[in-house]
Amino acid sequence: MVEVGGTIDKLKEIHGDKYSDLQLNCWAHMVNSNRHQSLEDAPDRSFFGKKKKESLGVSPGKKISLRSECINQLDKWHQLKERGVITEDQYAELQATILTDIKKY
């Protein structure tokens, strides 16, 4: 526990109040258990405000195309809901999934 406290103190010296106590505690545990090496760079996890790295092969044009496909899918599912083929709950579930997919691109 003393080791973690010392690591937290070092992280606070370096980063000030940029990270919460909980984030610093997790980071210190990761450093002390050799799951993360740096006191300078936060772990590459969303918990530390780091976004997932974009895949290198997806061009801006491809991203637009993928988003358009998701929107077209959403429109088709909406039409099925309007015709009574799927329920409102089924549509809501599909809508949430598709909107999540759009955020990936």
A tleap script that builds the chain and sets N, CA, C and O, in Angstrom:
source leaprc.protein.ff14SB
mol = sequence {
  NMET VAL GLU VAL GLY GLY THR ILE ASP LYS
  LEU LYS GLU ILE HIE GLY ASP LYS TYR SER
  ASP LEU GLN LEU ASN CYS TRP ALA HIE MET
  VAL ASN SER ASN ARG HIE GLN SER LEU GLU
  ASP ALA PRO ASP ARG SER PHE PHE GLY LYS
  LYS LYS LYS GLU SER LEU GLY VAL SER PRO
  GLY LYS LYS ILE SER LEU ARG SER GLU CYS
  ILE ASN GLN LEU ASP LYS TRP HIE GLN LEU
  LYS GLU ARG GLY VAL ILE THR GLU ASP GLN
  TYR ALA GLU LEU GLN ALA THR ILE LEU THR
  ASP ILE LYS LYS CTYR
}
set mol.1.N position { 0.815 -1.199 0.000 }
set mol.1.CA position { 0.000 0.000 0.000 }
set mol.1.C position { 0.859 1.264 0.000 }
set mol.1.O position { 0.499 2.272 -0.607 }
set mol.2.N position { 2.006 1.194 0.693 }
set mol.2.CA position { 2.914 2.337 0.734 }
set mol.2.C position { 3.443 2.635 -0.662 }
set mol.2.O position { 3.570 3.796 -1.049 }
set mol.3.N position { 3.752 1.576 -1.421 }
set mol.3.CA position { 4.250 1.768 -2.783 }
set mol.3.C position { 3.233 2.514 -3.639 }
set mol.3.O position { 3.589 3.420 -4.393 }
set mol.4.N position { 1.968 2.127 -3.518 }
set mol.4.CA position { 0.914 2.776 -4.304 }
set mol.4.C position { 0.798 4.239 -3.903 }
set mol.4.O position { 0.662 5.115 -4.757 }
set mol.5.N position { 0.854 4.499 -2.603 }
set mol.5.CA position { 0.775 5.885 -2.125 }
set mol.5.C position { 1.907 6.734 -2.675 }
set mol.5.O position { 1.691 7.879 -3.070 }
set mol.6.N position { 3.114 6.180 -2.705 }
set mol.6.CA position { 4.252 6.901 -3.263 }
set mol.6.C position { 4.091 7.159 -4.746 }
set mol.6.O position { 4.446 8.229 -5.241 }
set mol.7.N position { 3.555 6.179 -5.453 }
set mol.7.CA position { 3.330 6.337 -6.897 }
set mol.7.C position { 2.247 7.380 -7.143 }
set mol.7.O position { 2.363 8.187 -8.065 }
set mol.8.N position { 1.203 7.371 -6.333 }
set mol.8.CA position { 0.136 8.379 -6.469 }
set mol.8.C position { 0.720 9.770 -6.255 }
set mol.8.O position { 0.401 10.700 -6.995 }
set mol.9.N position { 1.581 9.914 -5.236 }
set mol.9.CA position { 2.210 11.216 -4.977 }
set mol.9.C position { 3.025 11.682 -6.182 }
set mol.9.O position { 2.971 12.855 -6.552 }
set mol.10.N position { 3.777 10.770 -6.793 }
set mol.10.CA position { 4.565 11.114 -7.980 }
set mol.10.C position { 3.653 11.538 -9.127 }
set mol.10.O position { 3.938 12.507 -9.831 }
set mol.11.N position { 2.547 10.800 -9.312 }
set mol.11.CA position { 1.605 11.136 -10.384 }
set mol.11.C position { 0.987 12.515 -10.147 }
set mol.11.O position { 0.798 13.283 -11.091 }
set mol.12.N position { 0.669 12.828 -8.877 }
set mol.12.CA position { 0.095 14.144 -8.552 }
set mol.12.C position { 1.102 15.255 -8.826 }
set mol.12.O position { 0.733 16.333 -9.293 }
set mol.13.N position { 2.372 14.990 -8.536 }
set mol.13.CA position { 3.422 15.977 -8.812 }
set mol.13.C position { 3.501 16.275 -10.309 }
set mol.13.O position { 3.630 17.428 -10.721 }
set mol.14.N position { 3.421 15.236 -11.095 }
set mol.14.CA position { 3.565 15.377 -12.549 }
set mol.14.C position { 2.323 15.988 -13.182 }
set mol.14.O position { 2.431 16.860 -14.044 }
set mol.15.N position { 1.135 15.534 -12.756 }
set mol.15.CA position { -0.103 15.883 -13.467 }
set mol.15.C position { -1.021 16.833 -12.717 }
set mol.15.O position { -2.044 17.251 -13.261 }
set mol.16.N position { -0.690 17.179 -11.502 }
set mol.16.CA position { -1.538 18.091 -10.741 }
set mol.16.C position { -2.921 17.504 -10.536 }
set mol.16.O position { -3.059 16.356 -10.114 }
set mol.17.N position { -3.947 18.292 -10.836 }
set mol.17.CA position { -5.326 17.824 -10.630 }
set mol.17.C position { -6.017 17.435 -11.939 }
set mol.17.O position { -7.244 17.458 -12.035 }
set mol.18.N position { -5.222 17.082 -12.930 }
set mol.18.CA position { -5.776 16.686 -14.234 }
set mol.18.C position { -6.592 15.399 -14.136 }
set mol.18.O position { -7.544 15.205 -14.892 }
set mol.19.N position { -6.216 14.512 -13.198 }
set mol.19.CA position { -6.892 13.229 -13.029 }
set mol.19.C position { -7.502 13.141 -11.640 }
set mol.19.O position { -6.982 13.716 -10.685 }
set mol.20.N position { -8.612 12.413 -11.537 }
set mol.20.CA position { -9.265 12.232 -10.240 }
set mol.20.C position { -8.445 11.307 -9.347 }
set mol.20.O position { -7.551 10.605 -9.820 }
set mol.21.N position { -8.755 11.311 -8.054 }
set mol.21.CA position { -8.060 10.419 -7.124 }
set mol.21.C position { -8.249 8.959 -7.522 }
set mol.21.O position { -7.320 8.159 -7.409 }
set mol.22.N position { -9.441 8.610 -7.985 }
set mol.22.CA position { -9.704 7.239 -8.401 }
set mol.22.C position { -8.847 6.867 -9.615 }
set mol.22.O position { -8.286 5.773 -9.669 }
set mol.23.N position { -8.749 7.779 -10.585 }
set mol.23.CA position { -7.918 7.524 -11.758 }
set mol.23.C position { -6.457 7.351 -11.356 }
set mol.23.O position { -5.780 6.438 -11.829 }
set mol.24.N position { -5.977 8.228 -10.485 }
set mol.24.CA position { -4.585 8.137 -10.044 }
set mol.24.C position { -4.329 6.837 -9.293 }
set mol.24.O position { -3.280 6.216 -9.458 }
set mol.25.N position { -5.288 6.429 -8.470 }
set mol.25.CA position { -5.152 5.181 -7.720 }
set mol.25.C position { -5.056 3.994 -8.675 }
set mol.25.O position { -4.197 3.128 -8.510 }
set mol.26.N position { -5.933 3.956 -9.663 }
set mol.26.CA position { -5.897 2.871 -10.656 }
set mol.26.C position { -4.583 2.880 -11.432 }
set mol.26.O position { -3.966 1.835 -11.642 }
set mol.27.N position { -4.164 4.068 -11.853 }
set mol.27.CA position { -2.926 4.221 -12.604 }
set mol.27.C position { -1.746 3.718 -11.769 }
set mol.27.O position { -0.900 2.979 -12.271 }
set mol.28.N position { -1.689 4.117 -10.496 }
set mol.28.CA position { -0.605 3.691 -9.608 }
set mol.28.C position { -0.576 2.170 -9.465 }
set mol.28.O position { 0.492 1.558 -9.500 }
set mol.29.N position { -1.745 1.568 -9.306 }
set mol.29.CA position { -1.808 0.108 -9.207 }
set mol.29.C position { -1.319 -0.549 -10.497 }
set mol.29.O position { -0.639 -1.575 -10.457 }
set mol.30.N position { -1.666 0.041 -11.639 }
set mol.30.CA position { -1.217 -0.510 -12.914 }
set mol.30.C position { 0.303 -0.415 -13.046 }
set mol.30.O position { 0.945 -1.341 -13.540 }
set mol.31.N position { 0.872 0.699 -12.607 }
set mol.31.CA position { 2.320 0.868 -12.667 }
set mol.31.C position { 3.003 -0.130 -11.731 }
set mol.31.O position { 3.966 -0.793 -12.115 }
set mol.32.N position { 2.499 -0.228 -10.509 }
set mol.32.CA position { 3.135 -1.099 -9.516 }
set mol.32.C position { 2.989 -2.579 -9.835 }
set mol.32.O position { 3.779 -3.397 -9.365 }
set mol.33.N position { 1.990 -2.926 -10.627 }
set mol.33.CA position { 1.823 -4.333 -11.014 }
set mol.33.C position { 2.393 -4.606 -12.416 }
set mol.33.O position { 2.160 -5.665 -12.999 }
set mol.34.N position { 3.143 -3.628 -12.940 }
set mol.34.CA position { 3.786 -3.744 -14.260 }
set mol.34.C position { 2.806 -3.932 -15.413 }
set mol.34.O position { 3.151 -4.531 -16.431 }
set mol.35.N position { 1.592 -3.426 -15.257 }
set mol.35.CA position { 0.633 -3.460 -16.372 }
set mol.35.C position { 0.663 -2.156 -17.166 }
set mol.35.O position { 0.045 -2.042 -18.224 }
set mol.36.N position { 1.396 -1.172 -16.634 }
set mol.36.CA position { 1.621 0.091 -17.340 }
set mol.36.C position { 2.983 0.603 -16.892 }
set mol.36.O position { 3.338 0.484 -15.720 }
set mol.37.N position { 3.743 1.169 -17.818 }
set mol.37.CA position { 5.136 1.525 -17.507 }
set mol.37.C position { 5.358 3.005 -17.194 }
set mol.37.O position { 6.307 3.342 -16.485 }
set mol.38.N position { 4.522 3.878 -17.695 }
set mol.38.CA position { 4.819 5.308 -17.674 }
set mol.38.C position { 4.070 6.075 -16.590 }
set mol.38.O position { 2.885 5.849 -16.344 }
set mol.39.N position { 4.796 6.986 -15.952 }
set mol.39.CA position { 4.155 7.951 -15.058 }
set mol.39.C position { 3.804 9.219 -15.829 }
set mol.39.O position { 3.025 10.044 -15.352 }
set mol.40.N position { 4.369 9.372 -16.999 }
set mol.40.CA position { 4.134 10.558 -17.833 }
set mol.40.C position { 2.852 10.418 -18.667 }
set mol.40.O position { 2.034 11.336 -18.728 }
set mol.41.N position { 2.697 9.266 -19.298 }
set mol.41.CA position { 1.558 9.032 -20.191 }
set mol.41.C position { 0.542 8.133 -19.507 }
set mol.41.O position { 0.871 7.051 -19.021 }
set mol.42.N position { -0.702 8.603 -19.481 }
set mol.42.CA position { -1.771 7.817 -18.853 }
set mol.42.C position { -1.993 6.523 -19.629 }
set mol.42.O position { -1.713 6.457 -20.826 }
set mol.43.N position { -2.494 5.500 -18.951 }
set mol.43.CA position { -2.828 4.258 -19.662 }
set mol.43.C position { -3.808 4.534 -20.796 }
set mol.43.O position { -4.653 5.424 -20.698 }
set mol.44.N position { -3.686 3.775 -21.853 }
set mol.44.CA position { -4.537 3.952 -23.035 }
set mol.44.C position { -5.883 3.274 -22.800 }
set mol.44.O position { -6.198 2.246 -23.400 }
set mol.45.N position { -6.648 3.865 -21.931 }
set mol.45.CA position { -7.966 3.350 -21.552 }
set mol.45.C position { -8.948 4.519 -21.531 }
set mol.45.O position { -8.574 5.648 -21.211 }
set mol.46.N position { -10.199 4.243 -21.871 }
set mol.46.CA position { -11.205 5.308 -21.894 }
set mol.46.C position { -11.400 5.934 -20.515 }
set mol.46.O position { -11.781 7.100 -20.414 }
set mol.47.N position { -11.142 5.176 -19.463 }
set mol.47.CA position { -11.272 5.664 -18.087 }
set mol.47.C position { -10.365 6.873 -17.849 }
set mol.47.O position { -10.649 7.698 -16.981 }
set mol.48.N position { -9.287 6.979 -18.606 }
set mol.48.CA position { -8.337 8.073 -18.452 }
set mol.48.C position { -8.524 9.147 -19.516 }
set mol.48.O position { -7.671 10.017 -19.687 }
set mol.49.N position { -9.645 9.080 -20.229 }
set mol.49.CA position { -9.950 10.095 -21.232 }
set mol.49.C position { -9.298 9.845 -22.577 }
set mol.49.O position { -9.302 10.723 -23.440 }
set mol.50.N position { -8.739 8.662 -22.767 }
set mol.50.CA position { -8.107 8.329 -24.042 }
set mol.50.C position { -9.137 7.655 -24.936 }
set mol.50.O position { -9.842 6.738 -24.517 }
set mol.51.N position { -9.208 8.118 -26.148 }
set mol.51.CA position { -10.102 7.491 -27.112 }
set mol.51.C position { -9.393 6.325 -27.753 }
set mol.51.O position { -8.166 6.291 -27.839 }
set mol.52.N position { -10.179 5.373 -28.200 }
set mol.52.CA position { -9.598 4.254 -28.937 }
set mol.52.C position { -8.950 4.781 -30.205 }
set mol.52.O position { -9.451 5.706 -30.844 }
set mol.53.N position { -7.849 4.184 -30.545 }
set mol.53.CA position { -7.157 4.590 -31.763 }
set mol.53.C position { -7.984 4.193 -32.980 }
set mol.53.O position { -8.533 3.094 -33.061 }
set mol.54.N position { -8.052 5.128 -33.919 }
set mol.54.CA position { -8.788 4.829 -35.141 }
set mol.54.C position { -7.986 3.855 -35.978 }
set mol.54.O position { -6.755 3.882 -35.990 }
set mol.55.N position { -8.703 3.001 -36.672 }
set mol.55.CA position { -7.988 2.079 -37.543 }
set mol.55.C position { -7.355 2.872 -38.677 }
set mol.55.O position { -7.957 3.805 -39.210 }
set mol.56.N position { -6.161 2.500 -39.031 }
set mol.56.CA position { -5.400 3.263 -40.003 }
set mol.56.C position { -5.955 3.157 -41.416 }
set mol.56.O position { -5.712 4.039 -42.238 }
set mol.57.N position { -6.700 2.090 -41.715 }
set mol.57.CA position { -7.156 1.863 -43.067 }
set mol.57.C position { -8.461 2.542 -43.435 }
set mol.57.O position { -8.928 2.361 -44.560 }
set mol.58.N position { -9.068 3.303 -42.561 }
set mol.58.CA position { -10.366 3.906 -42.850 }
set mol.58.C position { -10.173 5.374 -43.217 }
set mol.58.O position { -9.832 6.208 -42.378 }
set mol.59.N position { -10.398 5.659 -44.475 }
set mol.59.CA position { -10.255 7.028 -44.958 }
set mol.59.C position { -11.490 7.841 -44.576 }
set mol.59.O position { -12.526 7.267 -44.243 }
set mol.60.N position { -11.391 9.176 -44.620 }
set mol.60.CA position { -12.561 10.010 -44.324 }
set mol.60.C position { -13.746 9.695 -45.235 }
set mol.60.O position { -14.894 9.701 -44.792 }
set mol.61.N position { -13.465 9.422 -46.501 }
set mol.61.CA position { -14.542 9.080 -47.439 }
set mol.61.C position { -15.229 7.779 -47.062 }
set mol.61.O position { -16.451 7.662 -47.159 }
set mol.62.N position { -14.440 6.803 -46.634 }
set mol.62.CA position { -14.995 5.514 -46.206 }
set mol.62.C position { -15.844 5.697 -44.949 }
set mol.62.O position { -16.892 5.066 -44.810 }
set mol.63.N position { -15.393 6.561 -44.029 }
set mol.63.CA position { -16.171 6.822 -42.815 }
set mol.63.C position { -17.548 7.385 -43.174 }
set mol.63.O position { -18.559 6.976 -42.604 }
set mol.64.N position { -17.577 8.311 -44.108 }
set mol.64.CA position { -18.849 8.895 -44.544 }
set mol.64.C position { -19.738 7.817 -45.137 }
set mol.64.O position { -20.938 7.773 -44.868 }
set mol.65.N position { -19.147 6.951 -45.942 }
set mol.65.CA position { -19.896 5.862 -46.562 }
set mol.65.C position { -20.471 4.913 -45.501 }
set mol.65.O position { -21.629 4.505 -45.592 }
set mol.66.N position { -19.665 4.569 -44.508 }
set mol.66.CA position { -20.131 3.668 -43.449 }
set mol.66.C position { -21.251 4.300 -42.626 }
set mol.66.O position { -22.217 3.633 -42.256 }
set mol.67.N position { -21.106 5.590 -42.347 }
set mol.67.CA position { -22.172 6.292 -41.610 }
set mol.67.C position { -23.462 6.320 -42.423 }
set mol.67.O position { -24.551 6.133 -41.880 }
set mol.68.N position { -23.331 6.555 -43.720 }
set mol.68.CA position { -24.506 6.580 -44.595 }
set mol.68.C position { -25.207 5.221 -44.609 }
set mol.68.O position { -26.435 5.148 -44.599 }
set mol.69.N position { -24.414 4.148 -44.632 }
set mol.69.CA position { -25.002 2.807 -44.587 }
set mol.69.C position { -25.783 2.599 -43.289 }
set mol.69.O position { -26.870 2.021 -43.298 }
set mol.70.N position { -25.230 3.068 -42.185 }
set mol.70.CA position { -25.924 2.933 -40.899 }
set mol.70.C position { -27.240 3.714 -40.910 }
set mol.70.O position { -28.261 3.228 -40.424 }
set mol.71.N position { -27.208 4.912 -41.461 }
set mol.71.CA position { -28.427 5.730 -41.530 }
set mol.71.C position { -29.457 5.072 -42.431 }
set mol.71.O position { -30.644 5.076 -42.108 }
set mol.72.N position { -29.030 4.507 -43.556 }
set mol.72.CA position { -29.955 3.798 -44.448 }
set mol.72.C position { -30.581 2.595 -43.740 }
set mol.72.O position { -31.773 2.326 -43.888 }
set mol.73.N position { -29.763 1.879 -42.973 }
set mol.73.CA position { -30.286 0.740 -42.202 }
set mol.73.C position { -31.345 1.209 -41.217 }
set mol.73.O position { -32.408 0.601 -41.089 }
set mol.74.N position { -31.042 2.297 -40.527 }
set mol.74.CA position { -31.983 2.836 -39.548 }
set mol.74.C position { -33.301 3.209 -40.216 }
set mol.74.O position { -34.373 2.954 -39.668 }
set mol.75.N position { -33.221 3.808 -41.390 }
set mol.75.CA position { -34.422 4.181 -42.137 }
set mol.75.C position { -35.246 2.950 -42.521 }
set mol.75.O position { -36.473 2.968 -42.423 }
set mol.76.N position { -34.572 1.884 -42.956 }
set mol.76.CA position { -35.283 0.651 -43.327 }
set mol.76.C position { -35.982 0.032 -42.123 }
set mol.76.O position { -37.125 -0.414 -42.219 }
set mol.77.N position { -35.280 0.010 -40.978 }
set mol.77.CA position { -35.910 -0.546 -39.768 }
set mol.77.C position { -37.095 0.311 -39.331 }
set mol.77.O position { -38.096 -0.212 -38.842 }
set mol.78.N position { -36.982 1.633 -39.509 }
set mol.78.CA position { -38.091 2.526 -39.159 }
set mol.78.C position { -39.309 2.232 -40.034 }
set mol.78.O position { -40.441 2.226 -39.550 }
set mol.79.N position { -39.074 1.990 -41.309 }
set mol.79.CA position { -40.172 1.659 -42.213 }
set mol.79.C position { -40.850 0.348 -41.795 }
set mol.79.O position { -42.074 0.231 -41.848 }
set mol.80.N position { -40.046 -0.630 -41.382 }
set mol.80.CA position { -40.620 -1.902 -40.911 }
set mol.80.C position { -41.451 -1.696 -39.649 }
set mol.80.O position { -42.493 -2.330 -39.478 }
set mol.81.N position { -40.999 -0.823 -38.777 }
set mol.81.CA position { -41.767 -0.521 -37.560 }
set mol.81.C position { -43.089 0.154 -37.928 }
set mol.81.O position { -44.138 -0.181 -37.379 }
set mol.82.N position { -43.030 1.095 -38.850 }
set mol.82.CA position { -44.232 1.812 -39.278 }
set mol.82.C position { -45.255 0.880 -39.924 }
set mol.82.O position { -46.460 1.099 -39.805 }
set mol.83.N position { -44.776 -0.156 -40.603 }
set mol.83.CA position { -45.682 -1.125 -41.238 }
set mol.83.C position { -46.148 -2.196 -40.264 }
set mol.83.O position { -46.977 -3.032 -40.622 }
set mol.84.N position { -45.636 -2.187 -39.047 }
set mol.84.CA position { -46.048 -3.152 -38.036 }
set mol.84.C position { -45.323 -4.486 -38.102 }
set mol.84.O position { -45.735 -5.447 -37.451 }
set mol.85.N position { -44.245 -4.559 -38.884 }
set mol.85.CA position { -43.489 -5.798 -39.013 }
set mol.85.C position { -42.670 -6.063 -37.749 }
set mol.85.O position { -42.523 -7.211 -37.330 }
set mol.86.N position { -42.137 -4.997 -37.144 }
set mol.86.CA position { -41.417 -5.133 -35.876 }
set mol.86.C position { -42.068 -4.221 -34.842 }
set mol.86.O position { -42.750 -3.255 -35.185 }
set mol.87.N position { -41.847 -4.542 -33.586 }
set mol.87.CA position { -42.458 -3.756 -32.505 }
set mol.87.C position { -41.629 -2.509 -32.204 }
set mol.87.O position { -40.488 -2.372 -32.647 }
set mol.88.N position { -42.230 -1.620 -31.448 }
set mol.88.CA position { -41.526 -0.407 -31.014 }
set mol.88.C position { -40.274 -0.762 -30.198 }
set mol.88.O position { -39.225 -0.139 -30.358 }
set mol.89.N position { -40.397 -1.768 -29.321 }
set mol.89.CA position { -39.248 -2.195 -28.510 }
set mol.89.C position { -38.125 -2.758 -29.382 }
set mol.89.O position { -36.951 -2.460 -29.163 }
set mol.90.N position { -38.492 -3.568 -30.365 }
set mol.90.CA position { -37.478 -4.116 -31.268 }
set mol.90.C position { -36.779 -2.990 -32.029 }
set mol.90.O position { -35.560 -2.999 -32.196 }
set mol.91.N position { -37.573 -2.022 -32.485 }
set mol.91.CA position { -36.993 -0.896 -33.207 }
set mol.91.C position { -36.054 -0.099 -32.304 }
set mol.91.O position { -34.962 0.278 -32.728 }
set mol.92.N position { -36.466 0.157 -31.073 }
set mol.92.CA position { -35.639 0.927 -30.140 }
set mol.92.C position { -34.296 0.232 -29.903 }
set mol.92.O position { -33.253 0.882 -29.833 }
set mol.93.N position { -34.337 -1.087 -29.781 }
set mol.93.CA position { -33.100 -1.855 -29.582 }
set mol.93.C position { -32.187 -1.754 -30.809 }
set mol.93.O position { -30.983 -1.533 -30.684 }
set mol.94.N position { -32.777 -1.918 -31.982 }
set mol.94.CA position { -32.000 -1.812 -33.225 }
set mol.94.C position { -31.464 -0.398 -33.420 }
set mol.94.O position { -30.329 -0.209 -33.857 }
set mol.95.N position { -32.286 0.583 -33.094 }
set mol.95.CA position { -31.876 1.977 -33.225 }
set mol.95.C position { -30.660 2.262 -32.334 }
set mol.95.O position { -29.707 2.905 -32.774 }
set mol.96.N position { -30.691 1.793 -31.103 }
set mol.96.CA position { -29.572 2.005 -30.190 }
set mol.96.C position { -28.301 1.365 -30.730 }
set mol.96.O position { -27.225 1.958 -30.660 }
set mol.97.N position { -28.424 0.160 -31.266 }
set mol.97.CA position { -27.264 -0.540 -31.825 }
set mol.97.C position { -26.688 0.231 -33.019 }
set mol.97.O position { -25.474 0.407 -33.121 }
set mol.98.N position { -27.548 0.680 -33.903 }
set mol.98.CA position { -27.093 1.383 -35.090 }
set mol.98.C position { -26.476 2.733 -34.721 }
set mol.98.O position { -25.457 3.117 -35.296 }
set mol.99.N position { -27.064 3.449 -33.787 }
set mol.99.CA position { -26.504 4.733 -33.377 }
set mol.99.C position { -25.144 4.551 -32.707 }
set mol.99.O position { -24.260 5.397 -32.848 }
set mol.100.N position { -24.979 3.454 -31.984 }
set mol.100.CA position { -23.679 3.131 -31.399 }
set mol.100.C position { -22.660 2.871 -32.506 }
set mol.100.O position { -21.518 3.323 -32.428 }
set mol.101.N position { -23.083 2.141 -33.533 }
set mol.101.CA position { -22.195 1.862 -34.671 }
set mol.101.C position { -21.771 3.133 -35.379 }
set mol.101.O position { -20.618 3.263 -35.789 }
set mol.102.N position { -22.704 4.082 -35.527 }
set mol.102.CA position { -22.388 5.348 -36.186 }
set mol.102.C position { -21.276 6.075 -35.434 }
set mol.102.O position { -20.396 6.675 -36.051 }
set mol.103.N position { -21.313 6.023 -34.115 }
set mol.103.CA position { -20.289 6.714 -33.308 }
set mol.103.C position { -18.907 6.102 -33.501 }
set mol.103.O position { -17.898 6.777 -33.295 }
set mol.104.N position { -18.848 4.834 -33.894 }
set mol.104.CA position { -17.565 4.189 -34.126 }
set mol.104.C position { -16.846 4.791 -35.320 }
set mol.104.O position { -15.617 4.790 -35.385 }
set mol.105.N position { -17.622 5.305 -36.262 }
set mol.105.CA position { -17.037 5.843 -37.477 }
set mol.105.C position { -16.924 7.319 -37.333 }
set mol.105.O position { -16.451 7.994 -38.248 }
savepdb mol mol.pdb
quit
